[in-house]
Amino acid sequence: MSFMSTAPATLNPWVRILGALEKKVNRQSFETWLKPTRFSHVSGKLLIVRIPTADFEHIGDRYGDLIQEAIDKLELEFEDVSFVTAEKDPSLARMREDGGFAPQPDHSPSAPPAQEAAPSKNNGAAARPQQAGGPQQARFDWSAAAQLNPRYTFDGFVTGAGNQFARAAAMAVAERPSKAYNPLFLYGGVGMGKTHLMQAIGHEMKRTIPTASICYVSSEKFTNEMINSLRYDKMTSFRDKFRTVDLLLIDDIQFLAQKERTQEEFFHTFNALHENMKQIVIASDRPPKELAEIEDRLRSRFEWGLIADIQPPDLETKVAILQKKAESEQMALPIDVALFIASNVRTNVRELEGALTRLFAWCGLNGVEITLPTAQQCLKQFIDTQVRKITIEAIQRVVAEQFGMRVVELKQKNNSRPVVVPRQIAMYLAKQMTEASLPEIGRAFGGKHHTTVMHSIAKIDEQRRADKDLNRTLNKLQESLNS
Ligand SMILES: Nc1ncnc2c1ncn2[C@@H]1O[C@H](COP(=O)(O)OP(=O)(O)OP(=O)(O)O)[C@@H](O)[C@H]1O
């Protein structure tokens, strides 16, 4: 009698064998050596079982008799059981050829029935979501973990010049997970919509592949969970949880800086997922090459796929974002009010939304209509803090910090390139962000002539247009001065 005719539809043969072994083997050994194994496939009378690493190969010797006993008792027709790692498993190669999440009906006589066919995603070989598995193989239920914000969809995302590229890349990834760009690395300043965009990928994938397991996690949460798992000796389930997802969205990767143990763990998670053609999306406040305290091997992996930056929204985009938010809250927002808010809140979309929420609440509580004068009155304090006086000293401080130098160096008569560029940047920002005249700026930089100041400003202004990295550095400096 074949297992195919006797097995309950939802249990694969290895799960049934594990069920029998669990009663015979002590708990510790079962948890350590048997639980991490997964059913792979059947070839003739050979049952192939996936093991996480070669260290598990001795299972056959150690538990051979008990396994045979279970096979007999369950009336299965296997003559042998083979334990293989993902690299040695031929089904992995087949899955890879078939690719991604495409449905792969397999009616060959040796293949297990469809509902129990997929090898487990534990050690990463499965290429499609599966339902098989008894209690021993219970996997973390990502869909029940409610990690995606329902607002963060592609529909709710306003596209403008600054985020067009990132949005298109995100859409491509959502439509063709693991085939378009893997990983997708999104970066941009605070409140620019990175989280929104990465979660939109999750929503879209959930819509097109409802069974896909999708994990959104910040790198901080990843770290904390790992520390707890280490403490409570639960690393196997930690690994199982993160290395078996179909889509991993990891936010704020810059927080992995200096956390060597977490980086190591994430490195293996990344490899397991990438190797098994699972999609990875990473968000960061800076590009990979600027993640100075992240190991080279991880940084270089971040560059394997596509890197897309999100630049601050322009005025029109900010107005459109405000209108969209007002619409979703079913509130009327006059265009002059939207323009007033958009032109006074500089770049951070979160603050833009905060201003609008405040305005709606204020008008509601006071029972007044939303008009330009009420907006000006209600947001006065909010906007005043946004445009609070920025001094040349403050600019010199943040620029010096950014370039790892002392403020006094910006004022010295040193004209070497490492000093000249930061000085020109600081002069440029002084002109942009303060009321100071050219001679005043010159004086603040150790008595430079006003034509030198003028030349510096013009130079940075021109370079900013052509040099994306410089543009980003300037945005970042402006953001930190504004915050
Ligand atoms: N283009 C956009 N269209 C609509 N809403 C946006 C857009 N960009 C940002 N937002 C909104 O702004 C808020 C902040 O965005 P989000 O949290 O995604 O930013 P972030 O870049 O991840 O910020 P942080 O660096 O702080 O993690 C969210 O409510 C988000 O919905």
The ligand as an SDF file (V2000), in Angstrom:
LIG
                    3D

 31 33  0  0  0  0  0  0  0  0999 V2000
    4.9050   59.9780   -1.7320 N   0  0  0  0  0  0  0  0  0  0  0  0
    4.1020   59.8150   -0.6860 C   0  0  0  0  0  0  0  0  0  0  0  0
    2.7690   59.7360   -0.8600 N   0  0  0  0  0  0  0  0  0  0  0  0
    1.9250   59.6020    0.1880 C   0  0  0  0  0  0  0  0  0  0  0  0
    2.3350   59.5410    1.4640 N   0  0  0  0  0  0  0  0  0  0  0  0
    3.6480   59.6030    1.7070 C   0  0  0  0  0  0  0  0  0  0  0  0
    4.6050   59.7470    0.6530 C   0  0  0  0  0  0  0  0  0  0  0  0
    5.8320   59.7900    1.1880 N   0  0  0  0  0  0  0  0  0  0  0  0
    5.6660   59.6720    2.4960 C   0  0  0  0  0  0  0  0  0  0  0  0
    4.3680   59.5660    2.8270 N   0  0  0  0  0  0  0  0  0  0  0  0
    3.7810   59.4400    4.1750 C   0  0  0  0  0  0  0  0  0  0  0  0
    4.6660   60.0830    5.0830 O   0  0  0  0  0  0  0  0  0  0  0  0
    4.7480   59.3630    6.2820 C   0  0  0  0  0  0  0  0  0  0  0  0
    6.1940   58.9900    6.5470 C   0  0  0  0  0  0  0  0  0  0  0  0
    6.5980   58.0490    5.5740 O   0  0  0  0  0  0  0  0  0  0  0  0
    7.5190   56.7860    5.9200 P   0  0  0  0  0  0  0  0  0  0  0  0
    7.2980   56.3520    7.3340 O   0  0  0  0  0  0  0  0  0  0  0  0
    7.3320   55.8010    4.8480 O   0  0  0  0  0  0  0  0  0  0  0  0
    8.9350   57.4640    5.8130 O   0  0  0  0  0  0  0  0  0  0  0  0
   10.3790   56.8360    5.9930 P   0  0  0  0  0  0  0  0  0  0  0  0
   11.1760   57.3210    4.8540 O   0  0  0  0  0  0  0  0  0  0  0  0
   10.2860   55.3810    6.1870 O   0  0  0  0  0  0  0  0  0  0  0  0
   10.8560   57.5450    7.3180 O   0  0  0  0  0  0  0  0  0  0  0  0
   11.9580   57.0930    8.4200 P   0  0  0  0  0  0  0  0  0  0  0  0
   13.2680   57.4450    7.8410 O   0  0  0  0  0  0  0  0  0  0  0  0
   11.6030   57.9270    9.6000 O   0  0  0  0  0  0  0  0  0  0  0  0
   11.7850   55.6200    8.6430 O   0  0  0  0  0  0  0  0  0  0  0  0
    3.8530   58.1500    6.1390 C   0  0  0  0  0  0  0  0  0  0  0  0
    2.6120   58.4180    6.7490 O   0  0  0  0  0  0  0  0  0  0  0  0
    3.6800   58.0120    4.6410 C   0  0  0  0  0  0  0  0  0  0  0  0
    2.4330   57.4560    4.3050 O   0  0  0  0  0  0  0  0  0  0  0  0
  1  2  1  0
  2  3  1  0
  2  7  2  0
  3  4  2  0
  4  5  1  0
  5  6  2  0
  6  7  1  0
  6 10  1  0
  7  8  1  0
  8  9  2  0
  9 10  1  0
 10 11  1  0
 11 12  1  0
 11 30  1  0
 12 13  1  0
 13 14  1  0
 13 28  1  0
 14 15  1  0
 15 16  1  0
 16 17  2  0
 16 18  1  0
 16 19  1  0
 19 20  1  0
 20 21  2  0
 20 22  1  0
 20 23  1  0
 23 24  1  0
 24 25  2  0
 24 26  1  0
 24 27  1  0
 28 29  1  0
 28 30  1  0
 30 31  1  0
M  END
$$$$
